[in-house]
Amino acid sequence: MSRIGKKPITIPEGVTVTVGKDNVIAVKGPKGELKQTIDRDIIVEVKDGEVLINRPTDQIRHRAMHGLYRSLLSNMVKGVTEGFKAQMELVGVGFKAANTGNLLDLSLGYSHNILFEIPSELKVATLTEKGQNPKIILESIDKQLLGAVAAKIRSMRKPEPYKGKGVRFVGEVVRKKAGKSAGK
């Protein structure tokens, strides 16, 4: 049995979890509302302030989805109560980030600036302090969407292995290569 799938999800105060028809789970809390469609074989029960996820058999497909849906529902409950945050930094000379509303303007060393439209479900903020790398701060209640947008921004200029220049998450460690060795 899945260790993660067996764990019940405790529902904090102010959060309601409802199981609708066609296995659509709706989680409503102080920060907003999220919905997730669950596979028809997975059984979701809400009782005594907890959400329990069960699987009908030990087939590989059922075992694979058991822990997955438990994690997704847990992230939804955490998202509507606390929310999620991703911080990214731009490492490189002349790299800049600015935002007007949900339009992110990135200067990443290319011949042109990159304009990136952030989905309306996310909040974006840019921070530029003297002597430090520019930062992009993304906040959302949806962990999946937040991760996808952060990965897309990072893919515009991945950290390169020789000098470490590029877009990276705050605290991310980039392994550096030695480069060419000097002459004999």
Secondary structure, 3 states (H helix, E strand, C coil): CCHHHHCCEECCCCCEEEECHHHEEEEEECCEEEEEECCCCCEEEEECCEEEEECCCCCHHHHHHHHHHHHHHHHHHHHHHCCEEEEEEEECCCCEEEEECCEEEEECCCCCCEEEECCCCCEEEEECCCCCCCEEEEEECCHHHHHHHHHHHHHCCCCCCCCCCEEEECCCCCCCCCCCCCCC
